[in-house]
Amino acid sequence: MRGATKMLNVIILGMVLVSGCFMLTNGLVMLYREQRTLGNSLALLVGVWLVTTCVTTIIGSYFKSALLIALSQSAIGLCLIFIISFSLFCFIVLRQQSLGDNEKVDYIIVLGSGLINNQVPPLLKSRLNQGMKIYQEQQLLGRTSKLVVTGGQGIDEKLAEAEGMKNYLVLAGIPGEQILVENQAVNTQENLSFSKQLIEAESLNYQAVIVSNNFHVLRALLFAKTVGLKAKGSGSQTAHYYLPSALLREYVACIVMDSKNLKAVKLKPSVKVQEN
């Protein structure tokens, strides 16, 4: 029994150490390839926490310090809870990624993520491409659907995000009359609330899908539920190096969601259909 317990402790310690090294490596890659923000540093911080906990546990066992061993065991327990809960979160996120075969879609809501110099950056481009893919699949099935692009104008932007998204779609060959533009929202909750109002001005009986990056779909669906928008999710692909940090941000964001963050949006925006 004693040997089994020791083996279990070694396995748990190894799991935490491997997870920590992975997060550390990803965090360093993120710092090298992306802007140095708190969000982009999450993987690095988590990696430091996990590895430091392992090192402290090993030191405590070596010096046989009862206090250090007790503290380390508690810390390892917290690390294990994090690893298990984060793994379950990632599994749930991956379950929200695609539509069923031959599923009818009337409106494809593409969430904005910001323009750079009034141009669509790679992250947003992947969302728009995913939206176009669904639109084209519906066409092949003989169905007509509309794309809803949603995103307001930032204080440092000369063009509303939704306008830039529409321009990208039109240049890609999507007819302007098949694009609805919501250009007032400033966050995901407003994106979905205002898009719902825009859609329901046309139809009350519809099937909608929300398109975002794969790491963001789950939280988008949670927001959709709070504003009464019945929709499914479809995730666009994200660069592999970026995904762990992005999932960590979403994990934290879902944990801290509270009634203040999820309050019903009562504002009614001025939205319109824009034709080419």
Summary of the structure (lengths in Angstrom):
residues: 276
radius of gyration: 22.5
end to end distance: 73.6
largest distance: 73.9
contacts: 857
relative contact order: 0.12
helix: 57%
strand: 11%
